[in-house]
Amino acid sequence: MPINRRATLHMKSNPLNIILLGDPAAGKATHGKFLAKKYKLYDLDMGRELRSLEHNSTLRKKYRLAKTLDSGKLTPTQLVRHLLHERIHRTSKNQGILFNGTPKMLGEAKLVAKWLRQEKRSNILFVYLAIPLKETMRRMTSRKSYFRGKFSKRPDDNNRALKNRIAYYKKNISQVVRYFKKLYPFIKISTMGTIPGAKKKVNFQT
């Protein structure tokens, strides 16, 4: 799938950076891993970054991580912004970054764009994975994850958290999408159907 050529991507001299957002349950984790491997990107998955702090009792208490994650509510803005800034600043200039499902708020998006400019990361592509709302509901109510040796539903995949997450998307993600579309080349990809079929569409050519 060809990209919008509003900007030319020079991957060898200027590593590609991808901002990967999408509808809830559209497959950002699955397809993000594929893109990170294909372009040798640092996979900045905020969920994983936050989970890496699970044994840090001081930070968990300070930011109330368990409560916010399990309820499906937003994680503390201060912590998310700190992690975003640190990863952008510390990642080698010779390696691109995959923003895997992040940033999700307009304020964070503006900061990410600012920090990317400061680090002279100008080769940026914005990718959005899309599925209908009906499919979001189906996937989120049936999804399971492999955890500690057995399959179990994610703690936040219950009706209350599901409603919180969809309301959050409608309120915040649309603003972030409009903002990034004005700044960077943009691709919208449907991930309906099988994973292999969707992966072929995500396997765009730069």
N, C-alpha and C positions, 0 to 999 in steps of 0.2 A: 504494500500500500504506500503510494508516494505521499510525501508530506507537503504542506503548503510552503512554497519557496519564497516566502517573504524575507527569509534570512537564509543564507548559505551556511551549512554546517561543515566546519573544517575539523574533523575529528582527530587527525594526527597531531596538529599543532595546538589545538584547543579542545580538550576532551569534552565529549557530550555530557550534558546534565539533563535528566528527565524529571519533570514534575508529574507524578502519576496520581491522579484522583479518579473518583468514580462514584457511582451509585452504591449504596450499601449492599454488600454481598455480590458485587459485580466481578469479583475475582482479582482484586488488587494484589493480595498476597501471592497467589499462584502466578499471575502474569508478571508481577514485579520481580520475582525470583528469576524468571526467564530473561527479562530485560537486563537485570543486573549482571547475569552471567554472560549474555551476548555482548554487552558493551563494556564489561569489566568495571562496573560501577560499584561504589560503596552503597550498600543497600540501607538507606536511612529509614527504617521501619520504626515509627514512634512507639508502637505497641511493644516491640521487642526491646527497644531502648528503656522503656518504663519497666518492663518485666525484669530487666537486668538489675534493677534497683530493689527487687523484692526482698533481698536479704539485708538491705541497708535500713535498719529499724529507725534510724534518725530521720532519714528522708521520708520514709513511709508515714511516720507520725507527723512530720512537719506538713506534708502535702495531703495527708489522708488518702493515700493512693488506693487502698483496698476498698474503701467506701465508694469512691467516685468511679472506679473501674467496674465494680460489681453491679452498680445501679445503672450503668450505661450513660452516666452523665459525663460532662467534659472533665478531663484531667486538669489540674491547676495550671492556669495560663503561665505563671511565672516559671514553673519547672519545664514546661514544653518549650518555651522561648529560650531558656537556658540551654537545653539539649540541642535545639536547632542551631543556635549560634555556635556552640562548641564544635559540633560535627562539621559545619561549614568551614569554620576557621581551621580546624585541625586536620581535615582530610587533605592528602597530598594534592598539589596543583596538577600533578600528572594523572590524577584519577578523577573521573567524573562522579557525580552523586546522583543516586536515584532517590527522590523524595517519595517514598512509598506510602501513599495515602495521607500525606501531610504536606503543607499546612492546611488546616480545616477552618480557620477563622480569618476574616479579612485583615485584622490587625497583624496576625502572624504572617500572612501572605505578603504584606507590605514590608515587614521586617526581613523576610527571606529574600525578597527582591533587592532590598537595600544591601544586605550582607553579600549576596552574590555579586553585585556591582563592586563592592569594596574588595572582594577577593578576585576581581577581574575574571569572573566566570560568565562569559558572554554567550557561550554556545549552549542554548537552553531550548528544550522542546517540552511542550505541555500536552499531555495525553490524558483523555478522559474516557473511562470505561462505562458503558451505559447498558442498563436493562430496565424493562418496565417495572412499575411499582408492584404489580401483581407478582412478578418473578422475584422481586426483592423479598416480599412477604413469604413466599414459598420457600426460598432458600434459607432465610433467616430462622424460620420456625423448624426446619428439618436438619439444619447444619449440625454436624458433630465434629469434634476435634480430638486428636489423639493426645492423651494427657496422662503422664505417669504410668505408662504400660497398658492403658485400657481406653476405649472410646467413651467419651462423655460429652454431654452438651456443654457449650461454653456457659459460664456462670451468668453472663449478661443476656443470654438468649431466652428471655422470658417475656411475657406480654407487656409488662410495664416498661422494661428496658427497651423492648422493641419499639414501642411508641415514642419513647424518649429519643432514641437514635434517629428515627425517621423525621421527627419534628426538628431535631437538631440539623439534619441534612437540609431540609427545606429552608430553614432560617439562615444558615451560614454558608453552606457549600456553594449555593448559587451565586453569592456575592464574590466568593473567591474565584469561581470560574470566570465570571465577567471581568474581573481584574486581570487575571493571568492571560486571558485571550487578547487583551489589548497590548500585552508586552511581548509575547512569545509566539512562535509558530505553533499551530494547534491541530491535533488530531482527535476525532471522536470515534470510538470503536465500540460496536455492539458485541457483547460477550454472551449472547444467547446461544443455546445449543450445547454441544459437547465441549469439554475442555480442549481436546486436540483441535477441534474446528475453530474455537475462539483463538487459540494460540497462533493459528495460521494468519488470522487477521491482525493480531498483535505483532507479528513478525514483519513489521514494516521495514522498508528500505530507506536509508538515509542518503 
